[in-house]
Amino acid sequence: MTHSSAPRHLAIIGGLGRLAGADLHGKLLRTLAARGATGRYRVTFEQSRYERGAGTGAEPALIGGRKLYLYDSMELLEQCRADGVLLPCFISHTFLDELQAELHVPVLNMMTALARHLDDAGPRRLGVLCTSYVRERGLFERYFGAATLLYPSDETQAGCVLPAMYGDDGVLAGHAGGAALERLHRACEDLLAQGAELIVPGASEIAVLAGALRERGLPVVDSHQVYVDHALAHHEGQRPPAFKLGIIGGIGPAATVDFMQKIIRNTSAERDQDHIRLIVDHNPQIPDRTANLVGQGADPTLALYSACKRLEANGAALIAMPCNTAHAYVARLQPGLSVPIVNMLSETVRHIGEHCAGHATVGLLATTGTVDSGVYHEAARGAAFELIVPDAAHQALVMEAIYGKLGVKAGHVDGACREQLLRALAHLAERGATVVILGCTELPLLLPEHPAYEAGGRAVVLLDPTAILARRCVALSAGAGG
């Protein structure tokens, strides 16, 4: 967001350390007031309770709980449309990339703020006051690789730094002075004796006392003020979400699994993380599409639409429906959606134009609902081929292969259902079809895609719209950076 009529919304997560969160919040408000910018910002202070656990070395065992706590807090702020989140916690910055990967709202990076600030200041010998966990994780080394980093001696760390934070009279216990301040003073002297030019608080509890330490003449950076200045100067905006493909599943169930397998098979990947993120709303209770289109069956429009909206709400960039017949409802669904449904029928017609040029007659094997709705004929309008469908007797064979007691929807992939489908295929080939669309997503389970299948005395190209849709979704994901 830039300077417009709507205020920029910044949020602070303050529950990890109450004094630390309050210190950052106060500095943000005072800075806004000093700049006359209060009216241009909305500030939210999220102060949920976080149970850290006792002891100075509790971080490794509890880090998983800290991650979940922060995710819940940030997801809430994301729903509140925060433009940026400030996180006054160095421990949490050790896994900031993990958090950010799951969120759209940008988490403003306190380490980046310090790195930019200290790069301007120019010192090369930096003293760091932080928890043992932050030091072990090498957080400062990630951002200050060119600087000489100095840490307190083991004795000073154990006797001064950790008690100043975690002790009964430390900052986490609510004490912002007294013994905690004295201990940190001694820790600063340790760093200065090692040759530190500047001292950087690497724990927000220590940043709370930065001002008091500076008043004693110690060269301590106010990490929280640097963080505030950085947040006000850098407008990162919402992060583009990682690509997610939404799938309306359950129409039918086996076809959904088949489609997902085709997505995986068509993705170039060397490891799990190279595959596309899928969000599947698998609802077999969506009313039967063919029963609605050819008879008095329940209307599936609302169920399909609600599935689309759930996928949309969960960040889907595209929606795929591995059901040919359901595409009869796309014209009703798409106007209410902010993400596109990848039209399997249109993609199949496009594929024929690109890969089957010169074939004058294309046959369609599909449910009676798909045939009667005319959706494939509409998709093929203007194409350089004639689209033909089986006669009534052979269409009845197709329906029996799909819906019969021994059909594919009943779990059968061989035997009578396959023979019925082959008879319908031969019928189309005898009428001149040299390309046949397997226009029900269950049919490729009986008869796979094939470049030259022998049927009716001639070679026929068998096309699997599910596979075509899968390949198209994979290509679109690559174009979106997925």
Secondary structure, DSSP 8 states (H G I E B T S, - for coil): --SSSS-EEEEEE-TT-HHHHHHHHHHHHHHHHHTT-GGGEEEEEE-------SSTT-HHHHHHHHHHHHHHHHHHHHHTT-SEEE---HHHHTTHHHHHHT-SS-EE-HHHHHHHHHHHH--SEEEEE--HHHHHTTHHHHH-TTSEEE---HHHIIIIIHHHHHSTTSGGGT--STHHHHHHHHHHHHHHHTT-SEEEE-SHHHHTTHHHHHHTT--B--HHHHHHHHHHH----------EEEEEE-SSHHHHHHHHHHHHHTS--SSGGGS-EEEEEE-TTS--HHHHHHSS----HHHHHHHHHHHHHTT-SEEE---TGGGGGHHHHGGG-SS-EE-HHHHHHHHHHHHSTT--EEEEE--HHHHHHTHHHHHTTT-SSEEE---HHHHHHHHHHHHSTTSGGGT--STHHHHHHHHHHHHHHHTT-SEEEE-STTHHHHS--EEEEEETTEEEEEE-HHHHHHHHHHHHHHHTT-
